Amino acid sequence: MQSVSDGLCRLVERNDGIYEFVFAQTGREAIDAWAAQLETLQLAGNWYGKGQVRVLLDVRDVELPVRYLFECLSDYNRAYHNLIPPHVRLAYVHKPATIILDIYRMFAELMSTPCTAEFFPAERYAEAVKWLLVAES
């Protein structure tokens, strides 16, 4: 397991193939830091050419602007000449008090590249991991 942190968002490359992002700060700046880490994964060859990428967003300690998060994901997970983006399976683990609106799920469905997102309250963290791992490649 490898871990990289910039103080806003920590990336943990888990041994089970899940990219886990643990957010330490709230707001757009934290999402921008996350997007920069996505770009690092892409440049390292860990994104394009993969059939599926499993992403776990741990936001149990913060609140994030969900629409902006999906805008950034859409920007970073797009097709380029000779580069095919992966299907992103995203598990979003949030505070129990966070209200998840149906439109949040629609953000993933409306992306131009394949993305499946599920939202899990903090007490269902283990279920979120399992959901990512049982997904077909």
N, C-alpha and C positions, 0 to 999 in steps of 0.2 A: 504494500500500500504506500503510495506517495502522496504528499500533501504540499500545496503551495498556497500561501496567503499574502494578501496585500492589505490586510486590516479591514477591508470592507466585505470581502467574500473569500472564503477559503475553499480551494479545490482539493478534494480527496479522490485520487484514482484508486478505487477499491480493487482488491484482488478478484472480485467476482465480475469485473468488467463494467461496473456502474461508475459513472462520473458523478460524485456527490459534491454539491456546492452548498456550503454552510454560510449563510449571510449573517454578518455581525453588525451591519448598519442598515438603515432604512433609506428609501428614496432612490432617485434616478442615478445618483453617483454610484451606489452599490451595484445597480444593474449594469451600468457602464463598465464597472470593474469585472463583472461576470462576463459581459460580452467580450472584453479584452482577453479573458481566459479562454473563451470559446475560440477566439482567433488564434491563440497560442496552440490549442489542440489541433486546429486545422493546419497550421503551418508545420506542425510536427508530424503530420500525416496520420493523425488519429481520428479523423472525421470523414473526409471525402473517401469514397470508394468502399465504405463500410455499408453493409445492408441495413443495419439498424444501430442506433446509438441509444444507450440507456442513461437517462439523466435524472438525478434526484435533487430537488431543490429543497433545502432545509431552511425554512423561514419561521421556525418555531419561536424565535426570539425577536422578530422584527415584523414590520408590515411593509409590503412592497406594492408599487403601482403595477398591477397585473397586466393591464393593457400595454403599458410601455415595455414590460418584460417580453410579451409576445411580439411586439413590434421589433425589438432587438433580435429576438430569435429568428424572426422572418428575414431580417436583413442579413444575418450571419449564416443562415442555412438555406442558401439559394444555389441554383445551378450556375456554373461557369463553364466556359469552353473546356471540354474534356474532364470536367469534374461533376460527378453526380452526387447530390446531397443524400445523406442517409435518412431513413425514416426515424424520427426522434420520438422515443417513448419517454414522457416526462411525468414524474411523480412529484407533486407539489405538497410538501408536508408543512402545515400551518398551525398557528395557535388555535386552540379549541374555540375561542370566542370569535374567530374570524368568520365572517359571513361569505360564503362562496356562492356567487351568482351564476345562473345558468349561462349567462353570456360569456363567462370566463372559459367555459368548455368550448364555446363557439369560436373563440379566438384561435384555438388550435385547429379546429376544423376548417377555418377559412384561409389558412396559410396556403401558399402556392405549392409548397413541398409537404410531403406527408409528415404529420405530427399527431400523436395521440397523447392526450393529457388527462390525468386523473388527480383529484384533490383529496388529501387525507388529513384529518386532524392529528395533532401530535401523538395522541395515544395509539394511533394506528400506523406508527412509523414502520414496524416490522411487516405489516401488511403491504405497505407501499413498496418496500424492498422486494417482497415476494412477488407482487404484481409485476415489477420490472423483470424479475428473473424468469418467470414462467412464460414471458412473452415469446412468441415464435420469432425466430431470426429471419 
